[in-house]
């Protein structure tokens, strides 16, 4: 058999970081505007026959259903990402998300086509979930594999900066929309952010399509080291880091707490205006664009584990005062508390995980390992609004069960991270590679104390 050898592409960490940033911006702009619409309008547009409470639960269920599709998408997209390369799969995920989001903006409502409207909404939401399953895992793999060992966390943090930018742009798009008179909001206003996704998708596509494949993957192809069925390799040889990533990914419940639950809780129960809560989200996510790269730089100096664990434990502790302060109804109190827990404490764990998780796996299964591990863990985040709505109590202390749930998730993430091997000084080509086991003669030599 003749092996084709490539001229390996030069590492391009800055371009990889930009491509990951823009791709994540599009993916999570699209993903988060659905969450905002679920909290604000979808119960009235697609579930008008339900009571107010039941309609809210149904709208949050459509938000969560994408998280059911994401593990399926992780297996499919992870397979191709490890078989044919990171770059081509990432272009596909971008186009799929953009198309699904644009079509949501074109959907007729329940009053126009009846039950077909929520069915179509759920179908397009499933496509969003399939796409999102491969985005961050592929982007983090791409960026880590283009970076040297001294700056991997910094460059990979821009993958999550793209996520925050997507949430920021999505929130900005909803601020003027949420201020519309209700009849305008429910008839055409809510569609604008979804239709606008076509513009940001085109910009990101033009950047991503010229991104070269990673030197690590090209070297793997040259050495005939690409797994034929990455999933089997992953489950057989790398199940421990897979389970660790699943547990660590429970920290994502904090993101949904900020972006979806807090928005609904504060506006419905404590008379905070929708626009005020959206402004809080804008300021918090804008601040994260600065804090997350700084946490990445810190992790490149002192390690992944102390930053991630510190952020997770901090979230567990601060979830209680954060939810309590939401009940004050004060814009400035809510803004300050959100900045502390989201923009500084949660940002630590959020900035580190793209490098931390990717570095646990060898290149043969990196895309699959990160994709499957995170998407199974992220299901907790997807259903948090639904769970929170079901367990939320009455009165000003009704938030306590919700705080307990997210705190437990954060502590599980911290405990799982503590079992990982520190990798911030490991060479990029050696990430996830286990030392070869000594043969029998070598074992006898070591036991007998004989010289090599």
Secondary structure by P-SEA (a helix, b strand, c coil): cbbbbcccccccaaaaaaaaaaaaaaaaaaaaaaaaaaaccccccccccccaaaaaaaaaaaaaccccaaaaaaaaaaaaaaaccaaaaaaaaaaaaaaaaaaaaaccccccccaaaaaaaaaaaaaaaaaaccaaaaaaaaaaaacccccccccaaaaaaaaaaaaaaaaaaacccccccaaaaacccccccccaaaaaaaaaaaaaaaccccaaaaaaaaaccccccaaaaaacccaaaaaaaaaaaccaaaaaaaccaaaaaaaccccccaaaaaaaaaaaaaaaacaaaaaaaaaacccaaaaaaaaaaaaaaaaaaaaaaaacccaaaaaaaaaaccccaaaaaaaccaaaaaaacccccaaaaaaaaaaaaaccccaaaaaaaaacccccccaaaaaaaaaaaaaaaaaaaaaccccccccccccccccccccaaaaaaaaacccc
